[in-house]
């Protein structure tokens, strides 16, 4: 354009245009020159159009790249930052030397799985999106919220003067996430447990911070959920101790160090022995006898529970083979075992191997097994009952079961949780609840067993209400095979040498 303007000025000043016009007139070139002008104008217009088109394509490409980068760094459901974005942001903040500690919060939702199982994934997605919105509202300015995956969220708080401010934020998050969430005509209730790690004081990079916060969150779960915990060095030591116990547990299962102990179950009234419940005891070579509460959760989390349960059942069936044929065996199995489509076949294989009759075996499941996969649980229970095995719902009153579950799954027995039985004589409300449970079970044609009977007062009350069976320290502690043999022969050992704490952990 500049060159064109300069040419125009030169043509005007020096009369070049008059000379050119005279030449075109003399030789009849006006039409040719006009054609050239129009051709040039067309070429200019085409070039301009192409230039604009290329510019638009570049802008669209830049927008697409920006959108792809945003998608790669954000969670598609909630719109929060994803793990990659969060880690980069935390590392960037940790690299700054502000003299103040940046806090990383790991937020794990409590009771989220029951929402998914009972109401469906659409309800679960609604919960996750609501959690994201509430985090944005409650976190202070300058914070970054992220969804790391599943029901696990994280937040990075701006540099704070101390842990007290962080604690207030954590309490606010727990309160916000505990508020009910509307879903169709229902109210969904969840909660949150938070682990907190402070940069500079305990950790130096994002992955280390998340690991430390995870340890703190795990401690919060152990302490009862719905709370927050700051990372402490001792938590890492506890994790190492747990890893060592996990390794030892694998070896113990192979070596047969975990043995069945037996707690008597008696009829009410009459108090005649009708069988035993099988309870696991780990005969640790260095730490002595370990109760189930010390190793069963590890076995469930690591997938070792299947091998442990089958070995325990196999040994128990062999032990019970010499007992009178009317005595029954009851054994508790983990919820995840009911999701195994071959579970009934594996039970049948153990029975065939040991020669133990199926009608003498009772499988106990806890209420948490009902919400993992109701249809899979139904199929497994039906297969077991077709073999002749009886099914008992254990710890009734402490979980998620409902009248629907009792009707649909057709249990043979309900076991009233020890927490209700222990308080019968101390609380009229608990007594009324136990009475209602017994009447409910009777109306459904279910046999009722009360666990944790420790006093004659509780026993007399239960007999008066029509409870069918009972077990607890009043009748006998969990005992080894030789002790159980003596009990069967009529020489019940004294239970006074064991504490009620072991009863609760069994």
C-alpha positions in Angstrom: 0.0 0.0 0.0 2.9 2.4 0.8 4.5 1.7 -2.5 1.2 2.4 -4.3 0.8 5.7 -2.5 4.3 6.7 -3.4 3.8 5.9 -7.0 0.6 8.0 -7.1 2.5 11.0 -5.7 5.3 10.6 -8.2 2.9 10.3 -11.0 1.1 13.5 -10.0 4.2 15.6 -9.3 6.1 14.7 -12.5 3.1 14.5 -14.9 3.7 10.8 -15.6 -0.1 10.2 -15.6 -0.6 12.8 -18.4 2.1 11.1 -20.5 0.7 7.7 -19.9 -2.8 8.8 -20.8 -1.6 10.3 -24.1 0.2 7.1 -25.0 -2.9 5.0 -24.3 -5.1 7.4 -26.3 -2.7 7.4 -29.2 -2.4 3.6 -29.4 -5.9 2.6 -28.3 -4.8 0.9 -25.1 -7.4 2.3 -22.7 -9.5 -0.9 -22.7 -6.4 -3.1 -22.1 -5.3 -1.0 -19.2 -8.8 -0.9 -17.7 -8.9 -4.7 -18.0 -5.5 -4.9 -16.2 -6.9 -2.7 -13.4 -9.9 -4.9 -12.9 -7.7 -8.0 -12.9 -5.4 -6.5 -10.4 -8.4 -5.5 -8.2 -9.7 -9.0 -8.4 -6.4 -10.4 -7.4 -6.2 -8.0 -4.5 -9.7 -9.0 -3.3 -8.8 -12.7 -3.6 -5.6 -12.2 -1.6 -7.5 -10.3 1.1 -10.1 -13.0 1.3 -7.5 -15.7 1.7 -5.7 -13.7 4.3 -8.9 -13.3 6.3 -9.7 -17.0 5.9 -6.2 -18.0 7.2 -6.6 -15.7 10.1 -9.9 -17.2 11.1 -8.5 -20.7 10.8 -5.6 -19.7 13.1 -8.0 -18.3 15.6 -10.2 -21.4 15.5 -7.1 -23.6 15.9 -5.9 -21.4 18.9 -9.4 -21.8 20.5 -9.4 -25.5 20.0 -5.9 -25.8 21.5 -7.0 -23.7 24.5 -10.1 -25.8 24.9 -8.1 -29.1 24.7 -5.6 -27.7 27.2 -8.5 -26.8 29.5 -10.1 -30.2 29.2 -6.8 -31.9 29.9 -6.5 -30.0 33.1 -10.1 -30.1 34.4 -12.6 -32.7 35.5 -15.3 -33.1 32.9 -18.1 -33.7 35.4 -17.5 -31.0 38.0 -15.4 -28.5 36.1 -12.8 -28.5 38.9 -9.1 -28.8 38.3 -8.0 -32.4 37.8 -5.1 -34.1 39.5 -2.5 -33.0 36.9 -3.5 -29.4 37.2 -3.6 -29.6 41.0 -0.2 -31.1 41.2 1.3 -28.5 38.9 -0.3 -25.7 40.9 0.8 -27.1 44.3 4.4 -27.6 43.0 4.4 -24.0 41.7 3.2 -22.6 45.1 5.6 -24.8 47.0 8.5 -23.3 45.0 7.8 -19.8 46.2 9.4 -18.8 49.5 6.7 -16.8 51.2 7.6 -17.6 54.8 4.1 -19.0 55.3 2.9 -22.6 55.0 0.6 -23.6 52.1 -2.0 -26.2 53.1 -3.1 -29.1 51.0 -6.4 -30.7 52.0 -7.4 -34.2 50.9 -11.2 -34.5 51.1 -12.8 -38.0 51.0 -16.6 -38.3 51.0 -18.3 -40.4 53.6 -21.3 -42.6 52.8 -21.0 -41.8 49.0 -21.1 -45.5 47.9 -24.5 -46.2 49.5 -25.9 -43.2 47.6 -24.6 -44.7 44.3 -25.9 -48.1 45.2 -29.3 -47.2 46.5 -30.2 -44.2 44.2 -28.1 -44.8 41.1 -25.2 -43.1 39.3 -27.3 -40.1 38.3 -27.7 -39.3 42.0 -24.1 -39.9 42.5 -23.2 -37.4 39.8 -25.5 -34.9 41.4 -23.7 -35.3 44.7 -20.3 -34.8 43.1 -21.4 -31.6 41.3 -23.0 -30.3 44.5 -19.8 -31.0 46.4 -17.8 -29.1 43.8 -20.1 -26.1 44.0 -20.0 -26.1 47.8 -16.3 -26.2 47.8 -16.1 -23.2 45.6 -18.4 -21.3 48.0 -16.7 -22.2 51.3 -13.0 -22.1 50.3 -11.3 -18.7 50.9 -10.2 -16.5 47.9 -7.1 -17.7 46.2 -7.8 -21.4 46.9 -7.8 -24.1 44.3 -10.3 -27.0 44.4 -9.8 -30.2 42.5 -11.4 -33.6 41.9 -8.7 -36.2 42.0 -11.0 -39.0 41.0 -14.1 -41.0 42.2 -15.3 -39.4 45.4 -11.9 -37.9 46.3 -11.4 -34.1 46.2 -8.5 -31.8 47.2 -8.0 -28.2 47.9 -4.9 -25.9 48.1 -5.3 -23.0 50.4 -3.4 -19.8 50.0 -0.4 -19.2 52.3 -1.7 -18.9 55.9 -0.3 -17.6 59.1 -0.9 -20.9 60.9 -2.8 -24.1 61.3 -5.7 -22.5 63.2 -6.9 -20.8 60.0 -6.6 -24.0 58.1 -8.5 -25.9 60.8 -11.4 -23.4 60.5 -11.6 -23.9 56.8 -11.6 -27.7 57.2 -14.4 -27.4 59.7 -16.3 -25.2 57.3 -15.9 -27.7 54.5 -17.1 -30.6 56.6 -20.1 -28.6 57.7 -21.0 -27.6 54.2 -20.7 -31.1 52.7 -22.7 -32.6 55.6 -25.8 -30.6 54.6 -28.5 -32.6 52.8 -28.6 -32.7 49.0 -32.0 -32.7 47.3 -32.5 -35.5 44.8 -35.9 -35.9 43.2 -38.1 -36.5 46.3 -35.3 -37.6 48.6 -32.6 -36.0 50.6 -29.1 -37.5 50.2 -26.8 -37.2 53.2 -23.1 -37.6 52.9 -20.2 -36.3 54.9 -16.4 -35.8 54.6 -13.2 -36.7 56.3 -10.2 -34.4 55.6 -6.5 -35.0 55.8 -4.2 -31.9 55.9 -0.6 -31.5 55.0 1.4 -28.2 55.4 4.2 -27.3 53.0 7.5 -26.4 54.5 6.6 -28.0 57.8 6.2 -31.6 56.8 6.4 -31.9 53.0 8.2 -30.4 50.0 6.3 -31.2 46.8 2.8 -31.9 45.6 3.0 -35.8 45.6 4.5 -35.8 49.0 1.8 -33.5 50.3 -1.0 -35.7 48.9 0.6 -38.8 50.4 0.9 -37.1 53.8 -2.7 -35.7 53.6 -3.9 -39.2 52.6 -2.2 -40.7 55.8 -3.9 -38.0 57.9 -7.2 -38.6 56.2 -6.9 -42.4 56.9 -6.3 -41.6 60.5 -9.5 -39.5 60.5 -11.4 -42.4 59.1 -10.1 -44.6 61.9 -11.1 -42.0 64.5 -14.7 -42.0 63.4 -15.1 -40.1 60.1 -16.6 -36.6 59.7 -13.5 -35.0 61.1 -10.1 -33.6 60.0 -6.5 -34.5 61.0 -3.2 -32.9 60.4 -0.3 -35.0 59.1 2.1 -36.2 61.8 5.4 -38.1 61.3 4.0 -40.9 63.5 1.3 -41.6 60.9 4.0 -42.6 58.4 5.5 -44.9 61.0 2.0 -46.4 61.5 1.8 -47.0 57.7 5.1 -48.8 57.7 3.9 -51.0 60.6 0.7 -51.8 58.7 2.7 -52.7 55.6 4.8 -55.1 57.8 1.7 -56.6 59.2 0.3 -57.1 55.7 3.4 -59.0 54.7 3.3 -61.1 57.8 -0.4 -61.8 57.2 0.3 -63.3 53.8 2.8 -65.6 55.3 0.5 -66.5 58.2 -2.3 -67.6 55.8 0.1 -69.9 54.0 1.6 -71.2 57.2 -1.7 -71.9 58.8 -1.1 -69.6 61.8 -4.7 -68.3 61.6 -6.9 -70.8 63.4 -10.7 -71.1 64.1 -11.9 -70.5 67.6 -15.4 -71.4 68.6 -18.0 -69.5 70.7 -21.0 -71.5 71.9 -24.6 -70.8 70.7 -27.4 -72.0 73.0 -31.1 -72.4 72.8 -33.4 -70.1 74.7 -34.9 -71.1 77.1 -33.1 -74.3 78.1 -29.6 -73.1 77.3 -28.7 -76.3 75.5 -25.7 -76.2 73.1 -26.9 -76.1 69.5 -23.6 -75.1 67.8 -20.7 -72.7 67.6 -19.8 -69.5 65.8 -16.4 -69.7 64.1 -14.1 -66.8 65.0 -10.6 -66.2 63.6 -7.5 -66.0 65.9 -4.0 -65.3 64.5 -1.4 -67.2 66.6 1.4 -64.7 65.9 4.8 -66.1 66.8 6.0 -62.8 68.4 2.9 -60.8 69.3 0.8 -63.7 70.7 -2.9 -64.2 69.9 -4.3 -61.4 67.7 -8.0 -60.7 67.5 -9.9 -60.3 64.2 -10.1 -56.5 64.5 -6.3 -56.4 64.1 -6.0 -58.3 60.8 -9.4 -58.9 59.1 -9.7 -55.3 57.8 -6.2 -55.7 56.2 -7.3 -59.0 54.7 -10.4 -57.4 53.2 -8.6 -54.4 51.8 -5.8 -56.5 50.2 -7.9 -59.2 48.8 -6.6 -61.9 51.1 -9.9 -62.4 52.8 -11.0 -65.2 50.4 -8.1 -67.5 51.0 -8.3 -66.8 54.8 -12.0 -67.5 54.9 -11.9 -70.8 53.0 -8.9 -72.1 55.0 -10.8 -71.2 58.2 -14.0 -72.9 57.1 -12.1 -76.0 55.9 -10.4 -76.4 59.3 -13.7 -75.7 61.2 -15.6 -78.3 59.2 -12.8 -80.9 60.0 -12.9 -80.0 63.7 -16.7 -80.3 63.8 -16.8 -83.6 62.1 -16.4 -85.5 65.4 -19.1 -83.5 67.2 -22.7 -84.7 67.5 -24.5 -84.3 64.2 -27.1 -81.8 65.6 -24.4 -79.2 66.3 -24.2 -76.4 63.8 -21.3 -74.2 62.5 -21.8 -70.5 61.8 -19.1 -68.5 60.0 -19.1 -64.8 59.0 -17.9 -64.0 55.5 -16.8 -60.6 54.0 -19.2 -58.5 51.9 -16.9 -58.6 48.8 -17.0 -62.4 48.8 -20.7 -62.3 47.9 -19.8 -60.5 44.7 -17.8 -63.5 43.6 -20.0 -65.5 41.2 -18.2 -68.7 42.1 -18.6 -68.3 45.9 -21.3 -70.9 46.3 -19.3 -73.4 44.3 -16.2 -72.8 46.5 -18.3 -73.3 49.6 -19.6 -76.6 48.1 -16.0 -77.7 47.3 -15.0 -77.1 51.0 -18.0 -79.1 52.2 -17.3 -82.0 49.8 -13.6 -82.0 50.8 -14.3 -82.1 54.5 -17.5 -84.3 54.3 -19.4 -81.7 56.4 -23.2 -81.7 55.7 -24.5 -78.5 54.2 -27.5 -78.3 56.5 -25.1 -78.0 59.5 -23.5 -74.8 58.0 -24.7 -71.3 58.5 -23.2 -68.4 56.6 -23.5 -65.0 58.3 -23.4 -61.8 56.3 -23.3 -58.2 57.6 -25.7 -55.5 56.4 -23.0 -53.7 54.4 -23.0 -56.7 52.0 -26.6 -55.9 51.0 -25.8 -52.5 49.4 -22.8 -53.5 47.3 -24.7 -55.4 44.7 -28.1 -56.5 45.7 -28.7 -58.8 42.6 -25.3 -60.5 43.0 -26.0 -61.0 46.7 -29.4 -62.4 45.9 -28.0 -64.9 43.4 -25.3 -66.1 45.8 -27.7 -66.5 48.7 -30.1 -68.4 46.6 -27.4 -70.8 45.4 -26.2 -71.4 48.9 -29.8 -72.1 50.2 -30.3 -74.5 47.3 -27.3 -76.4 48.7 -29.0 -76.6 52.1 -26.8 -73.9 53.7 -28.7 -71.5 56.0 -28.2 -67.7 55.8 -28.1 -65.3 58.8 -28.1 -61.5 58.7 -25.5 -60.5 61.3 -25.3 -57.4 63.5 -28.9 -56.5 62.6 -29.7 -52.9 63.4 -26.3 -51.3 62.7 -26.2 -51.0 58.9 -28.4 -50.3 55.8 -30.8 -53.2 55.8 -34.5 -52.5 55.4 -37.8 -54.4 55.3 -37.3 -54.7 51.5 -34.1 -56.6 52.0 -35.6 -58.9 54.6 -38.5 -59.7 52.3 -36.5 -60.0 49.1 -33.5 -62.0 50.3 -35.3 -64.5 52.4 -32.9 -64.9 55.3 -33.2 -67.9 57.7 -32.0 -66.0 60.8 -31.5 -62.5 62.2 -28.7 -61.8 64.8 -29.4 -58.9 67.1 -26.2 -56.8 67.5 -24.4 -56.9 70.8 -24.6 -53.1 71.2 -28.4 -53.5 71.6 -28.3 -56.5 73.8 -25.7 -55.0 76.3 -28.0 -52.0 77.0 -31.3 -53.8 77.4 -31.3 -53.5 81.2 -29.9 -50.0 81.1 -32.2 -48.3 78.6 -35.9 -48.6 78.1 -35.6 -47.3 74.6 -33.1 -50.0 73.6 -35.2 -52.6 75.2 -38.2 -51.5 73.1 -36.0 -51.6 70.0 -34.9 -55.2 70.7 -38.5 -56.2 71.4 -39.5 -54.7 68.1 -36.7 -56.5 66.3 -37.7 -59.9 67.8 -41.4 -59.4 66.9 -40.4 -58.3 63.4 -38.3 -61.4 62.9 -41.0 -63.7 64.3 -43.6 -62.1 62.0 -41.4 -62.9 59.0 -40.7 -66.4 60.1 -37.1 -65.8 61.0 -35.1 -67.4 63.8 -33.7 -64.8 66.2 -30.3 -64.9 67.9 -29.0 -62.4 70.4 -25.3 -61.7 70.5 -23.2 -60.5 73.4 -25.2 -61.8 76.3 -23.1 -61.2 79.4 -25.6 -60.8 82.3 -28.4 -63.0 83.7 -30.7 -59.9 83.6 -30.3 -59.6 79.8 -30.8 -63.3 79.4 -34.0 -63.4 81.4 -35.4 -60.5 79.5 -34.6 -62.1 76.1 -36.1 -65.4 77.1 -39.3 -63.6 78.2 -39.5 -61.8 74.8 -39.3 -65.1 72.9 -35.7 -64.9 71.5 -34.7 -68.3 70.1 -31.0 -68.5 70.6 -28.2 -66.7 72.4 -24.5 -66.4 72.6 -22.0 -64.4 74.7 -19.6 -64.7 77.6 -22.4 -65.8 79.9 -22.3 -69.1 78.0 -18.7 -69.3 77.0 -15.8 -67.4 75.5 -14.3 -68.1 72.1 -12.3 -71.2 72.6 -9.8 -73.5 70.8 -10.6 -76.9 69.4 -9.6 -78.8 72.5 -11.6 -76.4 74.8 -14.6 -76.8 72.4 -14.3 -80.6 72.6 -14.5 -80.4 76.4 -17.5 -78.0 76.2 -19.3 -80.4 73.9 -18.7 -83.2 76.4 -20.3 -81.1 79.1 -17.3 -79.5 80.8 -17.9 -75.8 79.9 -14.7 -73.8 80.7 -14.7 -70.7 82.8 -15.0 -67.5 80.8 -13.8 -65.2 83.5 -10.2 -65.2 82.4 -11.0 -63.1 79.3 -12.1 -59.5 79.2 -15.3 -58.0 77.7 -13.0 -56.1 75.3 -12.1 -59.3 73.5 -15.8 -60.1 73.3 -16.4 -56.8 71.5 -13.5 -57.3 69.1 -14.5 -60.9 68.2 
